[in-house]
Amino acid sequence: MNKINYNRIKSVLAEKNKTNKDLAKLLDRTESSVSRWCTNDIQPSVEILYEISKFLKVDIRELLTSTNWDK
């Protein structure tokens, strides 16, 4: 079964020229946890997703993979 990419954290970090280490430090989390979010091995809570969106200055919806089924 293929792994589903639920979030776009890795892509948005790259677009904003930020690193996993930057995010881990801001959120007081391990780089390992951030890496697992970026590879979609685990998903952050809604609260953490909100904090990530503030850090990256993006709408929280930009951190999620689209569910527009018409496309």
C-alpha angles and dihedrals in degrees: 000000000000120000112248117226104221097170139037098209093127093051095047092047088055092047089053094043092241128135136222086248092056091051094044091052093048094049095039090237131129120267086237092062092049090048091053090051090050092052092043092240088129133006128233120236120261089254092055091045088055091052090049090052091052092049092049093039094231135125108269089239089066088067093060130075112251119260094194096136093188091072 
